[in-house]
């Protein structure tokens, strides 16, 4: 009973959390609606004020000022307040300060209509920016909806609904059709199909049956299944993905940092320029009103909001576009780095290949048959978890416990070389060439492209060899071709395998340059050599031994958020569907995003400097200045939204 109460209490907390997120969305919507109402009301009031003051020309100046002050304060009161607060905190030269100074100065110069409409244009631009940011935020926020709220756990014959955090590893949970998988696990009973699109970007449902791994965040589409939990909630796939998304929001790109630094230098410079423009010519000509008006126009157009808003928004849209296709980028700085990559270095096993080994060929020596040779290898390796051992036992295809040879009575490993096994009193050695050489056995040399396992007896009799090969991933060759098509000049494969195995794998996928027989530190050395030669290097890997080189490369790309924790933690980008074709797609998204950022920077600065020059010589009025600020920002924001599109 207390357990149910605890679950109910936790559920309420979860519901309150969900409602909190919903309320936040409602608040955002209310803020946009309020801004629309304010802008619309200000336009109407300003139009009325203009009509009244134009028709009643004899009105005192303070009445005219009051007529326009009402719409101005309605639409600009918030900006004025923000400017005062920022000045009090030492933030003197921001866009609120510039807009306040320029429009209040216009009021002082008697340009009431222009002052009000400049503030209206500014608020309209802010409104459109909010709408655009909301759209791009929703594309990323959709990913966070994969967080499950509850889990149905089976305890003592009862079905209990609890929060996923309260389910322990080893417990069994029940999943019905339509439920979202709350925790990573293995199906122990039932058959179903799963929607994994939120995790991998793959739209095709995946079949799942007894023994299949399932990952939190996917959706059960059809049958009812029981799942044995293999990872606590804090270590589950869904939690790791959400943590990655949080990291991405904290890492800024160089372009964003440039805009921040630029604003800190640019804004004081234009304020000083405006003061000099107002004072110096006035001291010479005595036309204070004209030069002050030009200086105010100068201030309006100088606002850097087009850059301050559009550049981060473009990166945000790019991150959203990537996440919608199963590509998690941990920050816009890594997005920008991947756009500059000219060399891609692949790990072999689990990256170019599936990491799934199969027996390619069996070559018995005289007096030995293929089945007998496979049986010895399978018996010797049956307790090992190494992929080669699994391939040998699978290749044998029979239960090793019912072997015609008998039972294994003793096993001992030969580090890095193989294994020694005693079967029915006879000692066998199963391993590589180094093991055979150390035993002084004459073995068959082969140039096979796979991993060669030699077998002999302790009396020195050589029994034969078995070739085991790693299967090439179906999309590896296509990925390599697409990388070349998108301009990646260097494609290299690094592996700890022997030279012949590396050569065969490289040839099959179209890679012409490879390095074989490398330990993890050797891979790091190779990547450092490329970086020192001036290459921008992305390393792609999946295993725990890839973590050092993933961290050392300019960009580390992990294959599969469902793979090695160490690899995913060390990587800057994660291809969640474990497909290499995601890499050229990621490079395409990154390059498109960076291109749009550069377009916005060039466009905004060109237009602004042109209008600044025109305003300094009196050829640009307040209206053109408003376009130079708000109009440019609007165009830049609309251009930024193009980064949400993903082209194949």
HELIX and SHEET records of a PDB file:
HELIX    1   1 UNK A    2  UNK A   55  1                                  54    
HELIX    2   2 UNK A   61  UNK A   88  1                                  28    
HELIX    3   3 UNK A   95  UNK A  108  1                                  14    
HELIX    4   4 UNK A  112  UNK A  144  1                                  33    
HELIX    5   5 UNK A  164  UNK A  166  5                                   3    
HELIX    6   6 UNK A  197  UNK A  200  1                                   4    
HELIX    7   7 UNK A  233  UNK A  235  5                                   3    
HELIX    8   8 UNK A  237  UNK A  250  1                                  14    
HELIX    9   9 UNK A  254  UNK A  285  1                                  32    
HELIX   10  10 UNK A  288  UNK A  302  1                                  15    
HELIX   11  11 UNK A  305  UNK A  323  1                                  19    
HELIX   12  12 UNK A  332  UNK A  339  1                                   8    
HELIX   13  13 UNK A  348  UNK A  352  3                                   5    
HELIX   14  14 UNK A  370  UNK A  381  1                                  12    
HELIX   15  15 UNK A  387  UNK A  396  1                                  10    
HELIX   16  16 UNK A  400  UNK A  402  5                                   3    
HELIX   17  17 UNK A  433  UNK A  439  1                                   7    
HELIX   18  18 UNK A  476  UNK A  485  1                                  10    
HELIX   19  19 UNK A  499  UNK A  509  1                                  11    
HELIX   20  20 UNK A  520  UNK A  532  1                                  13    
HELIX   21  21 UNK A  544  UNK A  546  5                                   3    
HELIX   22  22 UNK A  547  UNK A  552  1                                   6    
HELIX   23  23 UNK A  565  UNK A  570  1                                   6    
HELIX   24  24 UNK A  581  UNK A  616  1                                  36    
HELIX   25  25 UNK A  622  UNK A  626  1                                   5    
HELIX   26  26 UNK A  627  UNK A  631  3                                   5    
HELIX   27  27 UNK A  632  UNK A  640  1                                   9    
HELIX   28  28 UNK A  641  UNK A  644  5                                   4    
SHEET    1   A 6 UNK A 158  UNK A 162  0                                        
SHEET    2   A 6 UNK A 151  UNK A 155 -1                                        
SHEET    3   A 6 UNK A 172  UNK A 175 -1                                        
SHEET    4   A 6 UNK A 225  UNK A 229 -1                                        
SHEET    5   A 6 UNK A 185  UNK A 189 -1                                        
SHEET    6   A 6 UNK A 213  UNK A 214 -1                                        
SHEET    1   B 3 UNK A 206  UNK A 208  0                                        
SHEET    2   B 3 UNK A 192  UNK A 195 -1                                        
SHEET    3   B 3 UNK A 219  UNK A 220 -1                                        
SHEET    1   C 7 UNK A 327  UNK A 329  0                                        
SHEET    2   C 7 UNK A 573  UNK A 575 -1                                        
SHEET    3   C 7 UNK A 555  UNK A 559  1                                        
SHEET    4   C 7 UNK A 537  UNK A 541  1                                        
SHEET    5   C 7 UNK A 343  UNK A 347  1                                        
SHEET    6   C 7 UNK A 490  UNK A 494  1                                        
SHEET    7   C 7 UNK A 513  UNK A 515  1                                        
SHEET    1   D 6 UNK A 353  UNK A 364  0                                        
SHEET    2   D 6 UNK A 462  UNK A 472 -1                                        
SHEET    3   D 6 UNK A 451  UNK A 457 -1                                        
SHEET    4   D 6 UNK A 426  UNK A 431 -1                                        
SHEET    5   D 6 UNK A 418  UNK A 423 -1                                        
SHEET    6   D 6 UNK A 408  UNK A 414 -1                                        
END                                                                             
